[in-house]
Amino acid sequence: MSDEDTHLIWVLADDRAGNVNQAVGVAEALAQPFKRIDIGYTAFAKLPNFLRRATLIGLDEASRARLVAPWPDLVIAAGRRTAPVARWIKKQSRGHTRICQIMRPDGGEGSFDLIAVPAHDRPAVRENVVEIPGAPHRVTETRLLIEADNWRPHFKGLPSPRFAVVIGGSTKKTTFTATMAKEVITRAVNAAQSVDGSLLVTTSRRTGAECEELIASCLASSSVAYHLHDWKSQEENPYFGYLALADVVIVTSDSVSMCCEAAASPGGVYIYAPDGLANERHQRLHQALFEGGYARPLLPDTELVPFKHPSLQPARMVAQRCLELLGAP
């Protein structure tokens, strides 16, 4: 790429890992250099965006100091709280900067050159809105190949087929119960046992101590070979290695990001969505993944077998639209 073709691209990275992964995933899909701008907030960031508008209200001093000219050709941001910042940058650049906002910006929609909204959020039809099948992420085929090479030696003692179990937990509106934890891990243990396979199991900060202990106990009392990663562990996180090397991936239904990342993996994906764990919005996502052939529901009579499916890559859809913005006069 010549200097004339090089664009200055900023990614606004706030304090929510899910937002950052979505924005960085789109930036990486552009296959161009980009600069990450870390954003920290004050209490005023809780104000609604119709008050914050195109300002830096709610940003801490360190973040303000990082937002200086030369202004970028493109800003990629995710989440409501970054939206006023992106609008402010465009204003400072006198309209030169194109801004791509992932998820609804909560006001000022006409100021954005592109708004990428997952279909399960039911976006309004607008010229600058692109509907995408799930949340953008960073799980690409290339990354999975690299992670597979990295983690294969660690799991060489675990027989195939390998069943990855990606366990989330409770959210603000739903509860991941001990009964659910026992059911999902028991289903995985039985499936692996029936084919002399093994398990790759990870929990999250939302799983809860009671459920974590129950899961660890069930694994220890089984005859199945397994690798368990506790989210509190100081060891390197094998999550992407799990996705890269599992023949079957079981994922709990409470996280949009986890479901979409699993749907990018090569293994057959099953979503565990018992009554009470997935809210209505998540249920719409799951149905879209089922209809697209990316995943299958884990029902009481479901046989857990590997199957091939397309790789879910919504970040590429957004990146393509961003490239069109950069190429526009």
C-alpha positions in Angstrom: 0.0 0.0 0.0 1.4 3.4 -1.0 1.5 6.4 1.3 -1.3 7.9 -0.8 -3.5 4.9 -0.1 -2.8 4.8 3.7 -5.6 6.1 5.9 -5.4 7.3 9.5 -7.8 5.1 11.4 -8.7 5.4 15.1 -10.4 2.8 17.3 -12.1 4.2 20.4 -11.5 1.6 23.1 -13.5 2.2 26.3 -13.7 0.2 29.5 -16.0 -2.5 28.3 -14.1 -5.5 26.8 -17.1 -6.5 24.6 -17.3 -3.1 23.0 -13.5 -3.0 22.4 -13.5 -6.5 20.8 -16.2 -5.5 18.4 -14.5 -2.2 17.3 -11.0 -3.8 17.1 -12.5 -6.8 15.2 -13.8 -4.4 12.5 -10.5 -2.5 12.4 -8.5 -5.7 12.0 -10.8 -6.8 9.2 -9.8 -3.7 7.3 -6.2 -5.1 7.1 -4.8 -1.6 7.5 -2.8 0.0 10.4 -4.9 1.6 13.1 -4.4 3.5 16.3 -6.2 2.4 19.5 -7.4 5.4 21.6 -8.2 4.3 25.1 -11.2 6.1 26.6 -11.9 6.6 30.3 -15.0 8.1 31.8 -16.2 10.2 34.6 -19.6 10.0 36.2 -21.0 12.4 33.6 -20.7 9.6 31.0 -24.0 8.3 32.5 -25.8 11.3 31.1 -28.1 10.5 28.1 -26.5 11.3 24.7 -29.0 13.9 23.8 -27.3 16.0 26.5 -23.7 14.9 25.7 -24.2 15.4 21.9 -20.9 16.0 20.0 -18.8 16.8 23.1 -16.3 15.3 25.4 -18.6 15.5 28.4 -18.0 12.4 30.6 -14.4 11.8 29.5 -11.5 11.9 32.0 -8.5 14.3 31.5 -6.2 11.5 30.2 -8.6 10.6 27.5 -9.1 14.2 26.4 -5.3 14.6 26.1 -5.1 11.7 23.7 -7.7 13.2 21.3 -5.6 15.6 19.3 -5.0 16.4 15.6 -4.1 15.2 13.1 -7.7 14.0 12.9 -8.3 10.6 11.5 -9.9 9.6 8.2 -12.0 7.0 10.0 -13.2 6.5 13.6 -14.5 3.1 14.6 -16.3 2.9 18.0 -18.8 0.7 19.8 -21.3 1.3 22.5 -23.5 4.3 23.5 -20.9 6.1 25.6 -18.3 6.4 22.7 -20.9 7.9 20.3 -20.5 11.6 21.4 -16.8 11.3 21.3 -16.9 10.0 17.7 -19.2 12.9 16.8 -16.9 15.4 18.5 -13.9 14.2 16.5 -15.9 14.6 13.2 -16.8 18.1 14.3 -13.1 19.0 15.0 -12.1 17.7 11.6 -14.8 19.9 10.0 -16.5 16.9 8.6 -13.5 15.1 7.1 -13.5 12.2 9.5 -15.9 9.4 8.7 -17.4 7.7 11.7 -18.6 4.0 12.0 -20.6 3.3 15.2 -21.3 -0.3 16.2 -24.6 -0.7 18.0 -27.2 2.0 18.4 -25.6 5.4 19.3 -28.5 6.6 21.4 -29.2 9.9 19.5 -27.7 11.9 16.6 -28.0 9.0 14.2 -27.8 11.3 11.2 -24.3 12.4 12.3 -22.9 9.0 11.6 -21.6 7.8 8.3 -22.3 4.2 9.2 -24.1 2.5 12.1 -23.7 -1.3 12.3 -26.5 -2.9 14.3 -27.0 -6.7 14.9 -30.2 -7.9 13.3 -31.5 -9.3 16.6 -31.6 -5.6 17.9 -34.1 -4.9 15.1 -32.5 -1.7 13.8 -34.6 1.0 12.1 -34.2 1.2 8.3 -31.9 4.1 7.5 -29.6 4.8 4.6 -26.6 4.8 7.0 -27.5 1.7 8.9 -26.2 -1.8 8.0 -27.8 -4.8 9.6 -25.4 -7.5 10.5 -25.9 -11.2 11.6 -24.6 -10.9 15.2 -21.8 -9.0 16.9 -18.4 -8.3 15.3 -15.5 -10.2 16.9 -11.9 -11.1 16.4 -12.1 -14.9 15.8 -11.0 -15.2 12.2 -9.9 -18.3 10.3 -6.3 -17.1 10.4 -6.3 -16.5 14.1 -7.8 -19.9 14.7 -5.0 -21.6 12.7 -2.4 -19.7 14.7 -4.1 -20.6 18.0 -4.4 -24.3 17.0 -0.7 -24.5 16.4 0.0 -22.8 19.7 -2.3 -24.9 21.8 -2.1 -28.3 20.1 0.9 -29.4 22.2 -0.9 -28.5 25.4 -3.8 -30.7 24.6 -2.0 -33.7 22.9 -2.9 -35.9 25.8 -6.7 -35.3 25.4 -8.3 -37.8 23.0 -10.5 -36.7 20.1 -13.3 -35.9 19.6 -12.8 -32.9 21.9 -15.9 -31.1 23.3 -15.4 -27.5 24.3 -17.8 -26.2 26.9 -17.9 -22.4 27.1 -19.8 -21.3 30.3 -21.0 -17.8 30.9 -23.3 -17.1 33.8 -25.8 -14.7 35.3 -26.6 -11.3 33.8 -28.5 -8.3 35.1 -31.8 -9.9 34.0 -31.1 -13.6 34.1 -29.7 -16.2 36.6 -27.4 -19.1 35.8 -28.4 -21.6 38.4 -26.6 -24.6 39.9 -29.2 -26.8 38.2 -28.2 -25.3 34.8 -24.5 -25.7 35.5 -25.0 -29.4 36.5 -27.1 -30.1 33.4 -24.8 -28.6 30.8 -21.6 -30.2 32.2 -23.4 -33.5 32.6 -24.5 -33.4 29.0 -20.9 -32.7 27.9 -19.4 -35.4 30.1 -21.9 -38.0 28.8 -21.3 -37.0 25.2 -17.5 -37.2 25.6 -17.7 -40.5 27.5 -19.9 -42.2 24.9 -17.2 -41.7 22.2 -14.1 -41.9 24.3 -13.4 -38.2 23.8 -12.3 -35.4 26.1 -13.5 -32.0 27.4 -12.1 -28.5 27.2 -14.0 -26.4 29.8 -13.9 -22.7 30.7 -15.9 -20.6 33.1 -16.3 -16.8 33.2 -16.4 -14.1 35.9 -20.2 -14.4 35.8 -20.4 -18.1 36.4 -20.4 -17.8 40.2 -18.5 -19.7 42.9 -21.2 -22.3 43.6 -21.5 -23.2 39.9 -17.8 -23.2 39.4 -17.3 -25.7 42.3 -20.1 -27.9 41.0 -18.6 -28.0 37.5 -15.1 -28.8 38.8 -16.6 -31.5 41.1 -18.5 -33.1 38.2 -15.4 -33.2 36.0 -13.2 -34.6 38.8 -15.6 -37.4 39.5 -16.0 -38.4 35.9 -13.8 -40.8 34.0 -13.4 -38.4 31.1 -10.0 -36.7 30.3 -10.4 -32.9 30.5 -8.8 -29.5 30.7 -10.5 -26.9 32.9 -9.6 -23.2 32.8 -10.9 -21.2 35.8 -11.3 -17.5 34.8 -9.4 -16.5 37.9 -6.3 -18.5 36.8 -3.1 -16.6 36.2 -2.2 -19.0 33.4 -2.6 -18.1 29.7 -6.2 -18.2 28.7 -6.8 -21.2 26.3 -10.2 -19.9 25.1 -9.2 -19.4 21.5 -7.3 -22.7 21.6 -10.5 -24.4 22.7 -12.4 -22.8 19.7 -9.7 -23.8 17.3 -9.3 -27.4 18.3 -12.7 -28.5 19.5 -14.8 -30.9 17.3 -17.9 -29.8 19.2 -18.5 -26.4 21.0 -21.2 -26.1 23.6 -21.8 -22.5 24.6 -24.3 -21.1 27.1 -26.9 -18.7 25.8 -26.3 -15.7 28.0 -23.7 -13.9 26.0 -24.0 -12.5 22.5 -20.3 -12.3 22.1 -19.7 -15.9 23.2 -22.3 -17.3 20.8 -21.0 -15.3 17.9 -17.4 -16.2 18.6 -18.4 -19.9 18.8 -20.2 -19.6 15.5 -16.9 -18.6 13.9 -15.1 -21.8 15.1 -14.8 -24.9 12.9 -16.4 -27.3 15.4 -20.1 -28.0 15.5 -21.8 -25.4 17.7 -24.6 -26.1 20.2 -26.3 -23.4 22.2 -27.5 -24.3 25.7 -30.5 -22.1 26.3 -32.7 -23.4 29.1 -35.8 -21.4 30.2 -34.8 -18.3 32.1 -31.2 -18.0 30.9 -31.6 -16.2 27.6 -33.6 -13.0 27.3 -35.8 -12.2 24.3 -33.1 -10.3 22.5 -30.7 -13.2 22.9 -33.3 -15.6 21.7 -33.7 -13.7 18.5 -29.9 -14.0 17.9 -30.0 -17.8 18.6 -32.8 -18.3 16.2 -30.9 -16.4 13.5 -27.8 -18.6 14.1 -30.0 -21.7 13.9 -31.6 -20.6 10.7 -28.3 -19.6 9.1 -26.8 -23.0 9.9 -24.2 -21.6 12.2 -25.4 -23.4 15.3 -27.9 -25.9 16.6 -30.0 -25.8 19.8 -29.0 -28.1 22.7 -32.3 -29.8 23.5 -32.9 -32.7 25.8 -32.8 -35.2 23.0 -30.0 -33.6 21.0 -27.1 -35.8 20.0 -23.8 -33.9 20.3 -22.0 -34.7 17.1 -19.6 -32.6 15.0 -21.0 -30.8 11.9 -19.7 -28.3 9.4 -21.1 -24.8 9.2 -20.2 -21.4 7.7 -17.9 -19.2 9.8 -19.8 -16.2 11.2 -17.8 -13.1 10.3 -19.9 -9.9 10.7 -16.8 -7.7 11.2 -16.0 -8.2 7.5 -19.3 -6.9 6.5 -18.8 -3.7 8.5 -15.2 -3.4 7.3 -16.3 -3.6 3.7 -18.7 -0.7 4.2 -15.9 1.3 6.0 -13.7 0.8 3.0 -16.4 2.2 0.8 -16.6 5.2 3.1 -12.9 5.8 2.8 -13.0 5.5 -1.0 -16.0 7.9 -1.3 -15.3 11.5 -2.4 
